[in-house]
């Protein structure tokens, strides 16, 4: 049954992607006290965490992954370091389009989060820092540079970069940080495309901070989805060989007093997506199977990432991962339904809306039917379970269908509406 659900989810997302015309590659990486020596927490000095050597590793990884959005944790909190990072690692070999933003550091931390982005595809509208402990949580509101942008048609992508406190015993602190981020999203971006990423320092899916992000019981209006939820990457991953293909820390099996030791045995690094991206509500969708930890081939549990043969990356990339940080970067791809820089005339929408939404027992689905024929209505849970299926014949023009929601538990659902001539649309349904 589980495999059928996975296939069903894949089919829905592939169908919704029929007109996707461009992709964005996102990478999140903990840079391990980049440019910050003798931090007080770890004995990191120029001799064992050399910035010039780290720059070589970063250039190798950027060239290999080719990200459009590059978010980082543990970046030294100086503007000069930020400028140098752009000049030495990104705007090189003829590239001149990488941008970032000025540093905001309310908590006066010696390491911060940051973002770098391809300005040919995106612009930065807003950068807000949430005052959280032990360091700020950064919110970046990006917009896609589409041909319709001048007409006021803005497609947003919000990236939240978080780095809560490390260590067992600080679970409540991590939850408090995530609660502040969730509250901000709920107030400002409840129906927008949002990613939350960073080094979360969480030891398993039972952690209250992870549950807050990913379970609808916490907040019925917003929900983040883990791309690995459908491929076995969610559970109690700390030092658990079952989750070997998904671990992101540590890149080394031994310590030099700066890099953490023990080899790959923890999943600390994440990119989670709002359900808007998971189910393509707002012009963007997650590309199935694109999420992974760079350099994790599933065969280096409790080993260094470059030990022996690494089947997932070239040898020089494995070496860069070993020397660059004690974390592996995580990446994912997001498809957009426009060609960035080219007008798109092919989107086939039914212009469907539902009211009320949130709903309880029933709701009215209003849509524009392009031609008379049969229209199907399929309601899915976020786990891919088909909750109900109905079909009816409609004439051309504005139409209404009454959807029964009795007996469904509160939370998020996906309503997939499909016309027999190929037109289709999905609508986010919230049951209160």
C-alpha positions, 0 to 999 in steps of 0.5 A: 500500500505504501508503494502505491501511495508513493506512486500516486503522489509521483503521478499527481506531481508529474501531472501538475508539472506538465507545463513547468519550464524552469528549475531552481537548485537550492543548497544549504550548507553549514560552513563550520565557523567560516572565517571565525577562529577560536570561537569559544565552542570549538578549537577552530584556528587557522591551522585546522580550519583555514579559510583559504582551504575552505574556499577551495572546497566551496568552489569545488562544491558550487561548481559541482552542485551549481545552485541558484540559491545558496544558504549557509550557517556558521558564517563569520559575522563581518561584512568584509568576509561576506564581500570576500566570499562573493568575490573569491567563491561565486563571482568568478570565472566570468560570473558576476551575477551572485548577490547577497544582502547586508548582515543583520545580527541583533544577537551579536553572534560571532557566527550567522546565517546568510543567503547568496542568490543568482540575480539573473533569476531572482531579486531580494525584496526583504530581509528580516531577522527574527530575534531568537537564541542563540542567534538570529533566524533570517527570513529572505523574501525572494521574487522570481524575475519573470516577464510578467513581473513588470505587470505586477505578477510577483512569484515569491519564494521565502527562504528561512535560515535557522540554526538553533542550539546544538546538543541533547537537552536543548530540545525545548530551546530548538522548539522555541526557535521554530515556534517563532519562525512558524508564528512569523510565517503564519502572520506573513506568508501563510499561503506563500512558497516557503522553505525553512532550512539550516542546521537544525541540530535535531536528533530525530523526528520525535523532537518537539521542534521537528513535530511542530514544523511537520505536523498539522496538529501544531498549527492548522494553517501552515505545515512544512513537509520533509522531502524525505518523508516518502523515502524512509528518511524520517525517524530516530536517525541519531547513530542509527544505521537504518538512516545511513543514506540520509545522514549529514554529519560528521564528514570525519571519523576522527577529531582535530578539536575543530571538526566533529568526529564520529563519521556520518551518523546524524541528520542535522541539516534540512530543507523543509518545504511548505505544502504550497511547494510540495503540491504546486499551489503557487507556480512552484513544486518540488522535483521528486527525488531531487533532495539529497545530502551531497556525498552521502552514498549510504555506505559511509555510516560512522565513516569519513565521507572520503574513506575508500570509494564514494560512489555518489560524487567524484573523488575531488568532491569527496575530498572537498566535503571532508576538508570543507566542513563537518557537515554535508550540504543538502540540496533540492530542486524546485520547478517553476511553471514559467521560463525565467526571462521568457513569457509563458502562455501555456498554463492551463488552469481551471481558476478554481477556488473553494469557500469556505476555506478553512471548512468543516462539513462541506464547501463549494468549489467554484471553477471555470470550465473551458468546455463541456465534459466530465470533471473529476474531484479527488481529495488526498491527504498529505500522505497521499491517501485518496480520501474521496473521489467524485465525478460529474458532467458540467457545461462550459463556463462558470460552474460550482460543485459542492464538496462533502467533507464530513468525517475528515480530521482537521488539517491539510488536504489536496483537492485535485480537479481534472477535466477530461480534456487535460486541464487540471488544477489543485486546491489546498483544503484546510479542515478546521 
